[in-house]
Amino acid sequence: MNMKLIGSALIVAGTALGAGMLAIPMVLAQFGLLWGTLLMLVIWLGTTYAALLLLEVSIKSGGGLGMNTIARKTLGKGGQVVTNGLLYALLVCLLMAYIIGAGDLVKKMTTGLGLELSMVQSQIIFTLIAGAVVAAGTAVVDKLNRVLFAIMVVVLALTLMSLMPSMSFEHLFEATNNDKVDLIKTSSVLFTSFGFMVVIPSLVTYNGEATHKQLRNMVVVGSVIPLACYLLWLYAVVGNLSPEQLVKFSNVSELIVALGERFTSIQVILSGFTGLALLTSFLGVAMALFDQNADTFKQNRAVTYVLTFILPLAGALWAADQFLSVLGYAGFILVFLAIFVPMAMTIKVRSSERLTFVEQETVAECYQAGGGQLALGLSFMFGCFLLAAQLI
């Protein structure tokens, strides 16, 4: 059993499993579980295939380099500039959102311990400590993430066991909204919930001795875990709260309070899950930005640490109450970076007559995502669908 590959799959899963998971029942319940499940499966399939395209490009461009080098080798200087701009915008937005959310949790936790911290102090403390873990290297993030993910799975299992006995099957088949345009609008929330592709270049480097089949399985398994968690959570919540109740909630806190009124211990459990989900997502995204900065600026770890966290922290302090707005911007950027950029890289790699970045005799041995031109065309349509959902 390769623990590095298992740990890497958990990093993929942990990066996807953010606190947005808790909001999924609120946006999907009104459309009924059949349509909600189908849409989630479509989003999962599209994002996983795009991630496999990025895996292919990472391997063919000489091993898991940062997106900076991969873009330069496949798309040239212009593509490198565009990719870097999109990646930095995405990662900074995500880290800002996670710092804002984590700062609030740190403040509540320290208040419970009798220590009064301001929001600014809470955000700074969280960023400095969690950032130091990321700066210690992928191996440290891997080991810590295994522990955090195991705890998160236990917490989720306890929550599901608390909710399952009281589920009402009548709620599972209720639908209060049959407007498919409204259903499509929820795609942006679901898509952001599968935003794990940013860690793939780092993990290919980390698993340099792994076979291409093992790397493919790492990505697929890592994406299946959050899919299963999202669906189980959706069914458990909708089975206990009616769609009419769920659609009235304006934020996750109201959902947790509503469940807490029925199950006394679940409020504490869900708060713990939210904190763990934020932390695992922060570690994955911060690792991607740290490695990107290391690849771009070629500085020592101390300088890279400052370059990685100074802008997200400053943005979080400036936009302290804009958690959902920042995530919305991140979702729009993610469509281009997670779908269209890997597709462009793949087309360039496959159509290039002279592959200057991989020895010609090794090309046949390199991993290639299946599906050919048809799958690429469907992936392009998927990206257009997501853009339309964002702009409606």
Secondary structure, DSSP 8 states (H G I E B T S, - for coil): --HHHHHHHHHHHHHH--GGGGGHHHHHGGG-HHHHHHHHHHHHHHHHHHHHHHHHHHHHTTSS--HHHHHHHHHHHHHHHHHHHHHHHHHHHHHHHHHHHHHHHHHHHHHHTT----HHHHHHHHHHHHHHHHHT-HHHHHHHHHHHHHHHHHHHHHHHHHHGGG--HHHHT--S---HHHHHHTHHHHHHTT--GGGHHHHHHHTTTS-HHHHHHHHHHHHHHHHHHHHHHHHHHHTTS-HHHHHH--SHHHHHHHHHHHSTTHHHHHHHHHHHHHHHHHHHHHHHHHHHHHHHH---HHHHHHHHHHHHHHHHHHTTT-HHHHHHHHHHHHHIIIIIHHHHHHHHHHH-SS-TTS-GGGGGGS---SSHHHHHHHHHHHHHHHHHHHH-
